[in-house]
Amino acid sequence: MRRYFFGALGGAVVAVLAAGCVEDPTGTLLTDPDRVVTSATSVSMFVGDSVLVTARTLDEQGNPMAALPTLASADEAVATVRDTTVPPLPQSAYYIRGIGAGQTTVTASAGGVSQDIRVIVIPTSFGGSVTVSSGARIDTVVIAASSNVTFDASGSTTVEINGTPADIISLTADEIKVSGSSAGGATGATVTLFDLVFLGGIPLDELDAATTVDLAADRDEPTNDSFSTPTAMAMGSTQLGTVDANDVDDWFQVTLAADGTITFDLEFVGDGGHPDIDLIVYDASLSLVGFAASLANPESFQSGTLTAGDYLIWVNLWDGAGAPEPYWYRLTASTP
């Protein structure tokens, strides 16, 4: 009798067929985007410069996917993006270009997933205002902060006018006032700022104000070239003045109300004898009281005990020593 064992064989075939119909549990991991990965999550550049960023779409197992990310800027006034992707590379390539100073976000997205990139665009010039306030004695340069560039109120921010350090009158995070004495009379003087603060916390070493200023010359100094026509100054006050090759002498008069000593200080722009400005003091009868005549800056000395009365102070340009004219100085006479 011929026997047939269809039952066992048939069961095996059914099992194989059934197995072929089971869904692959990892199938969705290979078809659905899981995340976008970028070559940087934070970039910075100067206005006008560009930075290349690449982006890939990965599945849950970390495999690159064909659906490439696209990049978009949240604020095109700060930064724009330009697609430079080259197929068939499995990644997007975009240039992020700085348009205006500030910060924004560029987002790389694909298939419902995304990655943000922080973008900081650094200014190449100061965006605040620079104005000149004319005073009875000397011009003051007023510098107001911009919306994203401020000053270090702790005192590290400094200013140069035509390359010469300017005397700071006042300094806050939002405004600096400096004396125009460092430039003297100048048309189209450049203003440069150092040690600034960007976006509330990012230090900037140096920025050109991108604005020039006109400063009046020697308005504070009348005709005081002789001991017979000195400029009166109050005890404890400060006088600003200039000397140059055509005006080497300035004379001032101070009154000592009661017997005592006087401290004289003469500070000027320059060092190491460039220029060399000296300080000589006489009494009303032109008898020498004392002097400070060296290469030091400031020139200073304290008198012995003097009788009450008037005293003449002679500021003398001994040698310009090649320093740029005019030579600005600050003179102070004070009692203890």
DAWO-V6852 format. One line per field, one symbol per residue. burial: + if it has 9 or more other C-alpha atoms within 8 Angstrom, else -. Layout:
BEGIN
burial: ???
END
This chain:
BEGIN
burial: ----------------------------++-+++++++--+-+++++--++-++++++++---++--++-+++-+--++++---+----+++++++++++++++++++++--+++++++++++--+-+-+-+-----+++++++++-++++++---++++++--++++--++++++++++++++++--++++++++++-----+-++++--+++++-++++--++++-+++-+-+-++-+++++---+++++++++--++++++++++-++-++++++++++++----+++++-+-+-+++-+--+-++++++++++-++--+---+++++++++-
END
